[in-house]
């Protein structure tokens, strides 16, 4: 999908235009996280660190749109990461937003159902799950209230990170510039190119380096009368000022 949009073969803002349910967020989630399965484990961990703000190990399992059901509620997070840290199996949730709001208690419901719900769709390991973090990609000002409430409700037991698409675009470009893994560089550059071409992720980027001119000396030749004839009337006064200081 990223390639098609970057090449202007498709436009994300017109995908299934007029449909009641827009799949844009799901398409972005798929294009962003799907290719990570083909990267080497260390490269995949570095990519996920940039996306989520947490240093994962090399054994991360990625599940897209698993569905969890408990006795009283259900949830379908966009991404659930399963990994081992200090000998314990841990879980991380990622929610991807492309302009949509967070639903009422959406993040809290996702955390609770992943912790203790039955995974009805997906390959997430059954049993009690230790959810240690939550990342929101595509964060906007309208999400702040929900995120602040989430941080208050879960306390310090969870890491809650949020990135706007502009911030993520910059993080991906930095990853591409500093990585030595060819697959990771290709993924990061393509994802950043996609985001920089969309209003949600457009960034100014770095200013080009300016080369300052060297040291030069100028002088006025009083014999060159023809040069003075073409100057505006105010400039002879400037010329006289310069002459007085010579």
Backbone bond lengths (Angstrom), bond angles and torsions (degrees), N, CA, C in turn:
res aa  C-N    CA-C-N  psi(-1)  N-CA   C-N-CA  omega(-1)  CA-C   N-CA-C  phi
1 X - - - 1.452 - - 1.522 112.01 -
2 X 1.344 117.15 -44.09 1.458 120.31 -179.63 1.529 110.79 -57.00
3 X 1.344 116.90 -43.67 1.462 120.33 -178.45 1.531 111.05 -61.35
4 X 1.321 116.42 -42.25 1.459 119.91 -177.91 1.519 111.23 -64.30
5 X 1.320 117.42 -39.85 1.461 120.45 -178.35 1.522 110.91 -74.16
6 X 1.338 117.37 -41.25 1.453 120.47 178.33 1.532 110.36 -61.61
7 X 1.328 116.92 -37.37 1.472 121.69 179.92 1.522 112.29 -83.13
8 X 1.346 117.67 4.72 1.460 123.67 179.07 1.530 112.76 61.81
9 X 1.326 115.65 29.76 1.457 120.35 172.95 1.531 111.23 -86.08
10 X 1.322 115.99 -16.90 1.464 121.54 178.72 1.519 108.25 -148.19
11 X 1.322 115.21 159.40 1.462 120.88 177.46 1.521 108.10 -126.67
12 X 1.329 115.14 126.33 1.456 119.11 -174.76 1.517 111.37 -65.00
13 X 1.347 117.88 -33.55 1.459 119.27 -176.20 1.526 113.19 -75.92
14 X 1.332 116.97 -0.92 1.462 118.86 178.39 1.523 111.84 -120.92
15 X 1.329 117.12 13.06 1.460 120.19 178.98 1.530 108.97 -67.17
16 X 1.323 115.97 121.32 1.469 122.59 -179.02 1.524 109.33 46.61
17 X 1.304 116.31 53.65 1.465 120.94 -178.37 1.525 110.13 -62.03
18 X 1.320 115.70 130.91 1.446 121.06 179.67 1.511 114.47 93.75
19 X 1.340 117.80 -9.17 1.465 119.94 179.29 1.520 110.06 -71.54
20 X 1.321 116.03 150.85 1.462 120.11 -179.91 1.510 112.49 -65.55
21 X 1.322 117.46 -40.39 1.469 122.03 179.27 1.515 109.12 -114.42
22 X 1.321 116.45 116.57 1.459 120.54 -178.01 1.533 110.00 -87.52
23 X 1.340 118.78 134.28 1.464 121.53 -178.12 1.521 113.53 -93.31
24 X 1.340 118.14 14.64 1.460 119.00 -172.92 1.522 111.76 -59.01
25 X 1.338 117.61 -46.29 1.458 120.29 -179.06 1.522 111.30 -61.65
26 X 1.324 116.96 -39.34 1.463 120.39 179.43 1.525 110.98 -67.66
27 X 1.338 116.52 -37.24 1.463 119.87 178.15 1.526 110.99 -65.71
28 X 1.329 116.38 -42.59 1.462 120.17 178.20 1.525 110.29 -64.91
29 X 1.322 117.22 -42.95 1.469 121.19 178.41 1.518 110.50 -59.06
30 X 1.323 116.22 -47.16 1.460 120.74 -179.03 1.520 111.76 -62.55
31 X 1.331 116.75 -46.45 1.462 120.69 -177.84 1.523 112.18 -68.81
32 X 1.342 116.83 -30.81 1.456 120.53 -177.16 1.520 112.14 -80.97
33 X 1.332 117.33 -42.91 1.463 121.16 -174.48 1.526 114.04 -98.95
34 X 1.330 117.31 -27.54 1.456 119.80 -178.06 1.527 114.43 -57.13
35 X 1.339 119.29 -49.08 1.468 120.18 -178.71 1.534 114.19 -63.82
36 X 1.324 118.30 -18.27 1.467 120.00 -178.36 1.525 111.45 -63.41
37 X 1.323 116.47 -24.06 1.464 119.75 179.40 1.524 111.71 -65.35
38 X 1.330 117.07 -20.42 1.461 120.85 -177.40 1.531 112.87 -96.06
39 X 1.330 116.52 -3.71 1.461 119.91 177.90 1.521 110.49 -82.36
40 X 1.327 115.44 158.95 1.456 119.78 172.81 1.527 109.68 -63.96
41 X 1.335 118.14 151.45 1.471 120.45 -174.78 1.523 114.57 -52.23
42 X 1.335 117.63 -44.86 1.466 119.62 -179.50 1.528 111.40 -65.50
43 X 1.331 116.69 -40.48 1.460 120.50 178.59 1.524 110.60 -66.31
44 X 1.328 116.73 -39.52 1.468 120.61 177.96 1.527 110.30 -61.78
45 X 1.320 117.02 -41.98 1.463 120.64 179.59 1.525 111.27 -63.13
46 X 1.341 117.59 -38.43 1.462 120.45 179.07 1.532 111.25 -68.61
47 X 1.335 115.97 -38.33 1.459 119.62 177.82 1.522 110.36 -63.56
48 X 1.311 117.19 -44.10 1.462 121.41 -179.72 1.524 111.30 -68.07
49 X 1.323 117.06 -31.65 1.465 119.73 176.11 1.529 110.76 -62.67
50 X 1.335 116.85 -40.84 1.464 120.79 178.13 1.530 110.60 -68.05
51 X 1.320 117.17 -40.57 1.457 120.80 -177.59 1.530 112.76 -71.53
52 X 1.333 116.31 -34.75 1.469 120.02 -170.89 1.519 114.50 -111.93
53 X 1.336 118.40 -15.90 1.450 119.99 -179.40 1.507 113.66 76.80
54 X 1.332 117.49 29.51 1.466 121.31 -179.57 1.520 108.32 -143.59
55 X 1.320 116.18 143.35 1.468 121.29 -178.45 1.524 109.39 -87.61
56 X 1.320 115.80 101.46 1.456 121.60 -179.64 1.527 110.43 -87.35
57 X 1.317 114.93 163.27 1.465 119.44 171.89 1.515 110.14 -81.53
58 X 1.329 115.48 -173.44 1.458 120.27 -175.12 1.527 112.73 -89.75
59 X 1.322 117.96 4.32 1.470 119.95 -175.62 1.523 112.74 -109.92
60 X 1.312 118.38 29.10 1.460 121.43 -173.55 1.532 110.98 -69.55
61 X 1.328 115.40 130.53 1.460 121.64 173.71 1.522 108.44 -103.73
62 X 1.334 116.43 128.34 1.464 121.91 -176.35 1.522 109.62 -105.08
63 X 1.336 116.71 124.16 1.462 121.89 175.86 1.526 108.74 -119.32
64 X 1.329 116.22 123.91 1.459 121.30 179.84 1.527 109.95 -98.10
65 X 1.309 116.55 128.12 1.463 126.01 177.14 1.539 114.41 51.81
66 X 1.318 117.38 45.80 1.473 116.78 172.29 1.528 109.55 -68.25
67 X 1.313 116.46 149.92 1.461 120.81 -177.58 1.527 109.61 -113.25
68 X 1.334 115.78 126.93 1.460 121.51 -177.08 1.523 109.85 -117.55
69 X 1.328 114.42 141.81 1.457 120.81 -179.46 1.525 109.62 -134.81
70 X 1.329 115.27 127.37 1.459 120.41 173.38 1.525 108.27 -113.66
71 X 1.306 117.34 -173.20 1.463 120.45 -178.21 1.530 112.26 -63.92
72 X 1.334 116.70 -33.23 1.464 119.61 -171.88 1.524 114.78 -116.24
73 X 1.321 118.95 -12.50 1.463 120.12 -175.67 1.523 111.13 -156.91
74 X 1.319 114.98 168.12 1.462 120.91 178.80 1.519 108.98 -142.06
75 X 1.325 115.86 162.06 1.462 120.39 -179.86 1.521 109.63 -158.89
76 X 1.334 114.90 154.85 1.457 122.15 177.85 1.520 108.87 -132.65
77 X 1.331 118.36 82.83 1.477 120.04 177.77 1.526 110.05 -62.00
78 X 1.319 116.15 152.77 1.464 119.19 177.50 1.521 111.76 -66.47
79 X 1.327 116.19 -44.26 1.469 120.82 -177.82 1.527 109.17 -140.34
80 X 1.318 116.37 136.71 1.461 121.71 170.65 1.523 107.44 -125.01
81 X 1.318 115.80 125.69 1.467 122.14 178.78 1.519 108.73 -104.11
82 X 1.305 116.05 134.03 1.462 122.72 179.31 1.521 108.31 -119.53
83 X 1.322 117.14 127.46 1.463 120.20 -174.42 1.526 110.02 -156.76
84 X 1.321 115.76 165.23 1.458 121.92 179.57 1.515 109.91 -106.56
85 X 1.327 116.04 133.22 1.464 122.02 178.19 1.519 108.00 -139.72
86 X 1.337 115.84 121.79 1.470 121.91 -178.81 1.522 111.18 56.12
87 X 1.326 115.53 38.93 1.452 120.75 176.23 1.515 114.85 79.12
88 X 1.314 118.97 1.61 1.454 122.06 -178.90 1.519 110.13 -115.86
89 X 1.319 116.02 141.73 1.462 121.00 178.57 1.515 109.12 -79.48
90 X 1.336 116.50 125.09 1.452 122.47 -177.24 1.525 110.76 -124.42
91 X 1.345 114.73 166.78 1.458 120.89 -176.24 1.525 109.75 -137.32
92 X 1.323 114.20 147.11 1.467 121.64 179.65 1.521 108.00 -135.74
93 X 1.322 116.45 136.15 1.464 121.86 -178.36 1.521 109.67 -108.56
94 X 1.327 116.55 138.52 1.467 122.38 176.25 1.526 108.52 -124.73
95 X 1.319 115.75 128.56 1.459 121.57 175.01 1.531 107.80 -114.21
96 X 1.325 116.30 131.74 1.462 122.46 -178.01 1.525 109.02 -109.76
97 X 1.335 116.45 125.17 1.454 121.33 178.75 1.527 110.05 -121.63
98 X 1.324 115.52 136.12 1.469 121.28 176.43 1.531 108.03 -124.20
99 X 1.328 114.54 61.13 1.449 120.26 178.91 1.514 114.74 100.55
100 X 1.332 118.28 -17.77 1.463 120.79 -178.15 1.522 110.51 -80.38
101 X 1.311 115.86 157.97 1.465 121.14 178.21 1.522 110.32 -84.39
102 X 1.319 116.19 161.08 1.465 121.01 170.13 1.518 108.01 -77.00
103 X 1.321 116.38 131.64 1.453 119.67 178.31 1.518 111.41 -67.42
104 X 1.330 115.48 167.20 1.457 120.71 -179.23 1.528 110.65 -59.26
105 X 1.321 115.19 117.12 1.470 122.60 179.91 1.526 111.45 57.27
106 X 1.325 117.22 25.89 1.462 120.05 -176.83 1.520 111.76 -59.73
107 X 1.335 116.46 -49.80 1.461 119.67 -177.15 1.529 111.19 -64.24
108 X 1.330 117.20 -43.81 1.457 120.10 178.90 1.514 112.03 -62.87
109 X 1.323 117.24 -40.43 1.468 121.47 178.48 1.526 111.00 -64.53
110 X 1.319 116.55 -39.32 1.465 119.49 178.30 1.526 110.62 -63.74
111 X 1.311 117.07 -44.07 1.465 120.22 179.75 1.528 110.66 -62.63
112 X 1.319 117.39 -46.33 1.470 120.53 -177.20 1.531 112.13 -64.45
113 X 1.326 116.86 -43.22 1.463 118.68 -177.09 1.523 111.83 -72.86
114 X 1.336 117.61 -33.20 1.456 118.98 175.32 1.530 109.75 -67.72
115 X 1.307 117.15 -35.98 1.454 120.71 179.78 1.527 112.46 -63.12
116 X 1.302 116.52 -45.13 1.470 118.11 -169.86 1.522 114.69 -131.90
117 X 1.339 119.46 -1.62 1.456 120.89 -176.57 1.519 113.15 -82.86
118 X 1.306 114.79 166.16 1.458 122.03 176.13 1.520 108.36 -87.15
119 X 1.320 117.24 130.52 1.467 121.79 -179.58 1.525 108.95 -82.86
120 X 1.319 115.59 100.56 1.460 120.27 -176.82 1.518 111.98 -82.53
121 X 1.317 117.72 -22.33 1.462 121.32 176.51 1.511 108.21 -142.98
122 X 1.330 116.43 125.06 1.458 120.99 -178.47 1.515 111.10 124.28
123 X 1.309 115.61 173.74 1.456 121.55 -175.47 1.523 112.77 -109.15
124 X 1.316 117.18 24.73 1.457 120.80 -178.50 1.528 109.44 -75.05
125 X 1.319 116.53 135.31 1.459 122.01 -177.78 1.526 111.20 -59.60
126 X 1.331 116.25 138.17 1.457 120.87 -179.46 1.525 111.20 -78.98
127 X 1.326 115.40 163.73 1.457 121.81 179.98 1.517 111.15 107.34
128 X 1.311 115.59 -179.68 1.457 120.16 176.46 1.520 109.51 -64.10
129 X 1.322 116.25 134.21 1.461 120.42 -175.09 1.527 109.34 -120.37
130 X 1.314 115.07 136.14 1.460 121.09 -178.56 1.527 109.30 -92.22
131 X 1.332 116.80 91.63 1.468 121.62 177.88 1.517 108.04 -80.81
132 X 1.337 116.43 120.40 1.466 119.61 -176.72 1.526 113.35 -111.61
133 X 1.336 118.10 -9.34 1.463 117.98 -177.21 1.516 113.32 -159.15
134 X 1.336 113.76 160.76 1.465 122.10 -178.56 1.520 107.72 -145.18
135 X 1.330 117.03 129.90 1.469 121.34 178.99 1.519 109.62 -124.01
136 X 1.324 115.44 134.57 1.459 121.64 174.76 1.517 108.63 -108.97
137 X 1.320 117.22 117.74 1.461 122.36 176.79 1.522 108.27 -99.79
138 X 1.333 115.02 132.10 1.458 119.53 -176.61 1.513 111.88 90.39
139 X 1.330 115.85 30.20 1.466 120.58 -177.94 1.523 110.50 -66.75
140 X 1.323 115.66 140.11 1.452 123.05 176.25 1.524 108.91 -131.21
141 X 1.317 115.40 173.48 1.465 120.18 -177.78 1.523 111.34 -59.21
142 X 1.316 117.60 -34.43 1.456 120.47 -178.07 1.529 113.10 -67.92
143 X 1.331 116.75 -12.86 1.462 120.10 178.38 1.527 112.86 -90.76
144 X 1.321 117.75 -9.94 1.465 120.90 -171.94 1.524 112.57 -59.54
145 X 1.321 117.42 -43.84 1.461 120.71 -177.65 1.524 111.12 -61.04
146 X 1.329 116.08 -45.52 1.465 120.05 -179.91 1.523 111.46 -65.69
147 X 1.328 117.05 -38.67 1.464 120.11 179.87 1.524 111.24 -68.99
148 X 1.332 117.02 -40.26 1.466 119.62 177.75 1.522 111.09 -63.19
149 X 1.330 116.45 -40.70 1.462 120.26 177.44 1.526 110.69 -64.27
150 X 1.326 116.39 -38.16 1.466 120.13 178.84 1.521 110.94 -64.53
151 X 1.320 116.85 -43.88 1.469 120.16 179.64 1.526 111.29 -61.78
152 X 1.316 116.61 -38.81 1.461 120.01 178.38 1.523 111.29 -67.30
153 X 1.313 117.16 -36.67 1.462 120.38 -175.16 1.521 113.39 -76.66
154 X 1.346 117.25 -32.89 1.467 118.89 -176.60 1.521 112.37 -96.15
155 X 1.330 118.20 -16.49 1.460 120.81 178.23 1.513 112.60 68.26
156 X 1.332 116.29 -152.42 1.462 121.76 -175.43 1.524 113.16 -87.21
157 X 1.325 117.77 2.56 1.459 119.90 -179.34 1.525 111.63 -75.42
158 X 1.333 117.21 -16.59 1.451 120.91 -178.43 1.525 110.46 -125.16
159 X 1.324 115.44 150.43 1.460 121.98 172.47 1.526 107.13 -98.44
160 X 1.324 116.66 121.51 1.464 121.25 179.62 1.522 107.90 -112.72
161 X 1.327 116.73 111.85 1.464 121.84 179.76 1.525 110.16 -115.22
162 X 1.307 116.28 148.78 1.465 120.11 175.18 1.524 108.57 -144.33
163 X 1.330 114.66 140.74 1.459 121.66 -179.15 1.521 108.47 -134.64
164 X 1.318 116.09 135.76 1.465 119.09 169.03 1.527 107.58 -76.06
165 X 1.326 116.69 164.57 1.463 118.97 179.26 1.529 111.00 -68.53
166 X 1.325 117.54 -29.03 1.461 119.41 175.55 1.521 110.72 -64.92
167 X 1.327 116.04 -44.02 1.466 119.75 177.77 1.524 111.07 -63.93
168 X 1.328 116.26 -40.38 1.462 119.26 -179.27 1.520 111.20 -67.25
169 X 1.325 117.32 -36.54 1.461 120.20 177.06 1.522 110.76 -58.93
170 X 1.314 116.15 -43.96 1.459 121.02 179.32 1.527 111.14 -65.99
171 X 1.325 117.73 -40.32 1.467 121.62 178.76 1.530 110.95 -63.85
172 X 1.308 116.68 -39.83 1.461 120.38 179.71 1.525 111.20 -67.45
173 X 1.325 117.59 -39.24 1.466 119.89 178.51 1.533 110.40 -65.54
174 X 1.317 117.10 -39.70 1.462 120.18 177.17 1.525 110.73 -62.88
175 X 1.331 117.02 -40.10 1.463 120.85 177.88 1.520 110.60 -62.45
176 X 1.326 117.35 -44.45 1.465 121.07 179.91 1.519 111.42 -62.67
177 X 1.330 117.23 -34.81 1.463 121.25 -178.04 1.532 112.70 -76.04
178 X 1.317 117.57 -25.00 1.467 120.50 -173.56 1.523 113.60 -107.29
179 X 1.333 118.10 -9.29 1.462 120.74 -176.55 1.525 111.05 -85.92
180 X 1.330 115.44 156.64 1.462 121.31 175.84 1.526 111.59 -115.09
181 X 1.327 117.49 -2.68 1.459 121.93 179.53 1.528 109.68 -86.90
182 X 1.320 116.57 122.24 1.464 121.11 -174.19 1.526 111.66 -61.92
183 X 1.323 117.77 -42.79 1.457 120.47 -179.96 1.509 112.47 -65.59
184 X 1.329 116.21 -41.06 1.454 120.83 179.44 1.524 110.95 -66.10
185 X 1.328 117.29 -40.45 1.468 121.49 178.08 1.524 110.41 -61.91
186 X 1.345 116.32 -45.47 1.464 120.48 -178.68 1.529 110.84 -62.09
187 X 1.335 117.10 -43.72 1.475 120.50 179.59 1.525 110.83 -64.67
188 X 1.331 117.09 -46.95 1.468 120.80 -176.99 1.527 111.30 -64.01
189 X 1.329 117.37 -41.90 1.464 120.52 -179.15 1.524 111.07 -66.88
190 X 1.324 117.14 -42.41 1.457 120.10 -179.01 1.531 110.67 -65.90
191 X 1.336 116.91 -43.54 1.460 120.43 178.99 1.527 110.75 -63.51
192 X 1.335 117.04 -41.26 1.462 120.36 179.06 1.524 111.37 -67.31
193 X 1.323 117.19 -39.34 1.473 120.49 177.54 1.526 110.57 -62.19
194 X 1.323 116.46 -40.54 1.454 119.91 177.68 1.527 110.77 -61.96
195 X 1.344 116.62 -50.09 1.462 120.38 -176.94 1.529 111.55 -64.09
196 X 1.323 117.32 -39.72 1.462 119.84 -177.82 1.518 112.36 -67.90
197 X 1.327 117.45 -18.33 1.455 120.80 178.86 1.515 114.08 -92.55
198 X 1.342 116.72 -2.29 1.461 121.52 179.57 1.526 109.62 -109.42
199 X 1.317 118.66 147.87 1.478 120.50 179.92 1.519 112.98 -56.16
200 X 1.341 117.68 -33.51 1.463 120.22 -178.42 1.520 112.98 -67.85
201 X 1.322 117.73 -25.59 1.453 119.37 -174.18 1.509 115.23 -120.36
202 X 1.322 118.13 6.75 1.458 120.56 -177.30 1.520 110.74 -63.65
203 X 1.309 115.80 129.17 1.462 121.11 177.33 1.520 109.00 -128.18
204 X 1.313 115.35 154.29 1.457 120.31 -179.84 1.511 111.13 -70.02
205 X 1.321 115.75 -39.25 1.457 119.43 -176.67 1.511 111.47 84.34
206 X 1.308 115.41 -177.10 1.460 120.85 -177.62 1.527 110.84 -78.12
207 X 1.337 115.52 143.50 1.452 120.13 173.66 1.528 109.34 -69.78
208 X 1.313 118.29 141.63 1.471 119.05 175.63 1.518 110.95 -66.43
209 X 1.305 115.20 149.32 1.457 119.59 179.32 1.526 109.42 -71.33
210 X 1.333 115.97 133.11 1.459 120.79 -179.14 1.526 109.94 -97.97
211 X 1.309 115.11 132.58 1.459 120.09 177.08 1.521 108.55 -94.05
212 X 1.310 115.98 116.69 1.459 120.40 179.93 1.523 109.96 -77.02
213 X 1.323 117.64 142.35 1.475 119.21 179.30 1.522 110.96 -67.49
214 X 1.318 114.48 157.14 1.460 119.09 178.00 1.520 111.90 -74.36
215 X 1.314 116.41 -173.91 1.461 121.15 -178.24 1.533 109.40 -83.25
216 X 1.329 115.69 127.91 1.450 120.50 -179.65 1.529 109.79 -129.99
217 X 1.361 115.47 154.34 1.464 121.74 177.23 1.525 108.91 -121.42
218 X 1.311 115.99 136.63 1.464 121.66 -179.32 1.535 109.09 -119.57
219 X 1.321 116.37 150.65 1.452 120.21 175.62 1.523 108.42 -144.79
220 X 1.311 116.27 159.40 1.458 122.67 -178.97 1.533 108.79 -110.37
221 X 1.319 114.89 133.13 1.459 121.05 179.21 1.533 107.97 -102.55
222 X 1.336 117.16 112.65 1.459 120.78 -177.44 1.524 113.26 -66.33
223 X 1.337 116.61 -17.42 1.462 119.26 -179.19 1.530 112.36 -81.18
224 X 1.329 117.63 -13.70 1.466 119.93 -177.67 1.524 109.28 -86.43
225 X 1.338 117.22 73.45 1.464 121.41 -177.27 1.527 112.55 -67.66
226 X 1.339 116.45 -29.82 1.460 117.67 -176.36 1.524 111.59 -65.60
227 X 1.311 117.43 -28.16 1.463 119.70 179.97 1.510 111.17 -69.59
228 X 1.349 116.53 -33.59 1.457 119.65 -178.60 1.522 112.40 -72.30
229 X 1.339 117.10 -26.63 1.452 119.61 -176.52 1.529 112.65 -66.88
230 X 1.322 117.39 -24.68 1.462 120.79 -176.95 1.521 112.43 -91.27
231 X 1.351 117.75 -5.57 1.452 120.10 -176.56 1.518 111.40 -85.05
232 X 1.359 117.98 151.35 1.471 120.62 175.87 1.517 110.67 -61.79
233 X 1.318 115.55 164.20 1.462 120.75 -174.28 1.510 112.33 -64.14
234 X 1.333 117.82 -27.88 1.457 119.33 -176.96 1.517 112.08 -75.84
235 X 1.313 117.17 -22.36 1.451 119.57 -174.47 1.525 114.46 -71.36
236 X 1.338 121.09 -31.20 1.468 118.02 175.17 1.516 112.79 -57.93
237 X 1.336 117.57 -32.58 1.463 119.93 176.22 1.515 110.13 -63.59
238 X 1.317 116.13 -42.79 1.460 119.89 176.60 1.520 110.36 -63.22
239 X 1.325 114.55 -38.84 1.455 119.32 179.33 1.518 110.05 -62.62
240 X 1.312 117.32 -43.56 1.463 120.97 178.87 1.512 111.08 -63.29
241 X 1.324 115.98 -36.64 1.471 119.54 178.58 1.527 109.57 -62.70
242 X 1.328 114.54 -44.41 1.459 118.79 -179.79 1.515 110.48 -64.94
243 X 1.341 116.08 -39.85 1.467 120.56 -179.44 1.509 111.06 -63.90
244 X 1.330 116.33 -36.24 1.455 119.79 -178.95 1.514 112.32 -68.73
245 X 1.319 115.45 -24.09 1.462 118.28 -178.92 1.514 112.86 -94.37
246 X 1.303 118.13 -4.10 1.468 120.25 179.15 1.528 111.16 -78.36
